[in-house]
Amino acid sequence: MTKQSNEMIQLQQQVAQMQKQLQANNAYKHSSIFKRMNKEAEKWFDEKVAEKETVLQQQKFIKETIANMMLGKPQHRDVSTIKTVNGVLMRVATDEQANVVKVEPIKSFGELDYSERSQLMTENKKLYTRLKHDVYKPEMNDFHIDVMVTDGIKFDEWAILADTPQKPNLEGLGMEDSSKVLNDYHTATEAHTARLTTYQADKTAFETGTMNNDLRECESKIEAINSELQG
């Protein structure tokens, strides 16, 4: 047998072996085992992508919270705005880091610019009308004075404190009306307490460095997930 014949036989054997391997591969791809493994792999990949998206959202939220704690919200930086505090209209001024630097009561319609008048008209038409007709007389008490002493707190915190529900005056109300007013007061107090507690918890987490630790943990998780997906 010639050398050329031997090479031809070897080539035919290799081709036959490759065909058998291809047939085996095709059979495996159509097997229930392969389909199950492929389905599990797709499920794992989708779960990892969803996990990464969740961590990315957490990271974004933490970054925004840190920025708000450091510099205040963008819309609260270096502005002058009006806010009704327990029936008294006040102007609040902030610096470039959204710290409240001045709070003063508004006593006349002429103190408001056009945008402030439009805002008040939308938010409190009754107060707008009284102020416009010069029949509005702000009744200040200790709560309003306390709100005016800010000590440089952020606008967000100041606004929460300014929204503290005050005990209602039940004088002249019947039993039914008094009960309703008290229920509304307790409901408002519970909601306000939850709002204040959330803000204070974020503030403490920022000041103690816990928030920065959480941010680094998010970054580590994202890096680990990326490695798994690329591996």
VENGIRA-V884037 format. One record per residue. N is the residue number from 0. RES is the residue in one letter. PSI is psi in radians with two decimals (NA if undefined). OMEGA is omega in degrees with one decimal (NA if undefined). NEAR is the number of other C-alpha atoms within 10 Angstrom. Layout:
N;RES;PSI;OMEGA;NEAR  N;RES;PSI;OMEGA;NEAR
This chain:
0;M;2.29;-176.0;5  1;T;2.86;177.9;7  2;K;-0.66;-178.7;7  3;Q;-0.64;179.4;9  4;S;-0.71;178.0;10  5;N;-0.76;179.6;11  6;E;-0.65;179.8;11  7;M;-0.74;179.3;12  8;I;-0.77;179.2;11  9;Q;-0.70;179.8;12  10;L;-0.73;179.2;12  11;Q;-0.67;179.1;12  12;Q;-0.71;178.7;12  13;Q;-0.72;178.9;12  14;V;-0.74;179.5;12  15;A;-0.72;179.0;12  16;Q;-0.71;178.5;12  17;M;-0.69;178.6;12  18;Q;-0.71;177.2;12  19;K;-0.71;179.7;12  20;Q;-0.72;178.2;12  21;L;-0.72;178.1;12  22;Q;-0.71;178.7;12  23;A;-0.73;179.3;12  24;N;-0.76;179.6;12  25;N;-0.68;179.0;11  26;A;-0.69;180.0;12  27;Y;-0.71;-179.2;13  28;K;-0.47;179.7;13  29;H;0.06;-179.7;11  30;S;2.77;179.5;11  31;S;-0.54;179.3;11  32;I;-0.83;-179.4;11  33;F;-0.77;-178.9;13  34;K;-0.72;179.9;13  35;R;-0.76;179.7;11  36;M;-0.70;179.6;11  37;N;-0.70;178.1;13  38;K;-0.72;178.7;12  39;E;-0.67;178.8;12  40;A;-0.74;178.8;12  41;E;-0.70;178.3;12  42;K;-0.76;178.7;12  43;W;-0.77;-179.2;13  44;F;-0.81;-179.9;14  45;D;-0.69;179.4;12  46;E;-0.69;179.2;12  47;K;-0.71;178.2;16  48;V;-0.73;178.7;14  49;A;-0.69;178.1;12  50;E;-0.74;179.0;14  51;K;-0.73;-179.7;19  52;E;-0.69;178.0;13  53;T;-0.78;-179.5;14  54;V;-0.65;177.9;18  55;L;-0.68;177.2;16  56;Q;-0.70;176.8;12  57;Q;-0.75;179.3;15  58;Q;-0.76;179.4;19  59;K;-0.77;-179.7;14  60;F;-0.76;-179.1;13  61;I;-0.75;179.3;19  62;K;-0.76;179.8;15  63;E;-0.69;179.6;14  64;T;-0.74;178.3;18  65;I;-0.78;179.7;20  66;A;-0.70;179.4;13  67;N;-0.63;178.6;18  68;M;-0.62;-178.2;19  69;M;-0.82;-171.0;16  70;L;-0.04;-175.0;17  71;G;2.93;177.7;24  72;K;2.54;-177.1;17  73;P;-0.69;-176.9;13  74;Q;-0.16;-179.6;8  75;H;0.05;-176.6;22  76;R;2.25;174.5;19  77;D;0.95;-179.4;16  78;V;2.89;171.9;14  79;S;2.16;-176.7;15  80;T;2.86;179.6;16  81;I;2.63;178.7;19  82;K;2.39;176.2;21  83;T;2.12;-177.8;17  84;V;1.82;179.6;18  85;N;0.87;176.1;16  86;G;-0.13;-179.1;12  87;V;2.20;179.8;18  88;L;2.23;-177.3;21  89;M;2.64;172.8;19  90;R;2.32;-177.9;18  91;V;2.21;178.9;20  92;A;2.43;180.0;20  93;T;2.86;176.2;22  94;D;-2.94;-175.3;19  95;E;-0.23;177.9;13  96;Q;0.37;176.7;20  97;A;0.36;172.7;25  98;N;2.37;178.1;24  99;V;2.11;-177.0;28  100;V;-0.31;-179.7;18  101;K;2.34;175.0;16  102;V;2.22;-179.5;21  103;E;2.54;179.6;16  104;P;2.55;175.5;20  105;I;2.24;-173.4;20  106;K;-0.27;-177.9;16  107;S;2.72;-178.5;17  108;F;-0.57;-177.8;17  109;G;-0.26;179.1;12  110;E;-0.23;-177.7;11  111;L;2.42;173.0;17  112;D;-3.12;-173.9;10  113;Y;-0.81;-177.6;10  114;S;-0.64;178.7;10  115;E;-0.65;177.0;17  116;R;-0.71;178.5;19  117;S;-0.73;178.8;13  118;Q;-0.82;-179.0;16  119;L;-0.66;178.7;21  120;M;-0.66;-178.9;14  121;T;-0.74;-172.7;11  122;E;-0.59;-175.4;13  123;N;1.44;-175.5;11  124;K;-0.64;-179.2;14  125;K;-0.79;178.9;13  126;L;-0.67;177.3;18  127;Y;-0.81;-178.0;20  128;T;-0.75;179.4;15  129;R;-0.75;-179.2;14  130;L;-0.71;-178.4;22  131;K;-0.65;-177.8;14  132;H;0.22;173.7;11  133;D;0.65;176.3;13  134;V;0.16;179.0;11  135;Y;2.16;177.9;19  136;K;1.84;-178.1;12  137;P;2.28;179.3;15  138;E;1.75;-176.5;10  139;M;2.53;172.6;12  140;N;-3.02;-176.8;10  141;D;-0.61;-179.9;8  142;F;-0.77;-179.7;14  143;H;-0.67;178.7;19  144;I;-0.73;177.8;13  145;D;-0.68;-179.7;11  146;V;-0.51;-179.5;17  147;M;-0.31;177.3;20  148;V;1.73;-167.6;15  149;T;-0.52;-175.9;17  150;D;0.58;173.4;12  151;G;0.48;178.6;15  152;I;2.80;178.8;17  153;K;2.68;-178.8;24  154;F;-0.70;-179.4;23  155;D;-0.82;-179.2;18  156;E;-0.73;179.1;19  157;W;-0.76;-178.7;19  158;A;-0.66;177.9;16  159;I;-0.81;179.2;14  160;L;-0.65;-179.9;16  161;A;-0.40;-179.3;18  162;D;0.11;-179.8;18  163;T;2.11;-180.0;17  164;P;2.41;179.4;19  165;Q;2.56;-178.5;11  166;K;2.27;-176.6;11  167;P;2.68;175.2;11  168;N;2.00;-176.2;10  169;L;0.10;-177.2;13  170;E;2.25;177.5;7  171;G;-0.06;-179.1;8  172;L;2.54;176.2;11  173;G;3.11;-176.9;9  174;M;-0.81;-177.4;10  175;E;-0.82;-179.7;8  176;D;-0.69;178.8;12  177;S;-0.74;179.7;16  178;S;-0.74;179.6;13  179;K;-0.79;179.9;11  180;V;-0.75;179.7;17  181;L;-0.70;178.0;15  182;N;-0.75;178.1;12  183;D;-0.70;179.4;13  184;Y;-0.78;-179.7;16  185;H;-0.67;177.9;14  186;T;-0.78;179.5;13  187;A;-0.66;179.7;15  188;T;-0.74;178.9;17  189;E;-0.77;179.7;12  190;A;-0.71;180.0;14  191;H;-0.71;178.7;17  192;T;-0.74;178.8;15  193;A;-0.72;179.0;11  194;R;-0.78;-179.6;13  195;L;-0.71;180.0;16  196;T;-0.73;178.9;12  197;T;-0.79;-180.0;11  198;Y;-0.80;-178.7;16  199;Q;-0.61;177.7;13  200;A;-0.75;177.3;11  201;D;-0.72;-179.7;16  202;K;-0.76;178.5;18  203;T;-0.74;179.4;12  204;A;-0.64;177.9;16  205;F;-0.83;-175.7;18  206;E;-0.52;-178.3;14  207;T;-0.11;179.8;10  208;G;-0.05;180.0;11  209;T;-0.67;-178.7;13  210;M;-0.68;177.1;19  211;N;-0.65;176.6;16  212;N;-0.73;178.3;13  213;D;-0.64;179.0;15  214;L;-0.78;178.6;20  215;R;-0.63;178.5;13  216;E;-0.70;176.8;14  217;C;-0.76;180.0;21  218;E;-0.68;178.7;14  219;S;-0.71;179.6;12  220;K;-0.74;179.8;16  221;I;-0.75;178.3;19  222;E;-0.74;-179.2;12  223;A;-0.73;-179.9;12  224;I;-0.71;177.7;16  225;N;-0.70;178.9;14  226;S;-0.72;179.7;10  227;E;-0.73;-178.3;11  228;L;-0.60;-179.3;11  229;Q;-0.38;-178.1;6  230;G;NA;NA;6
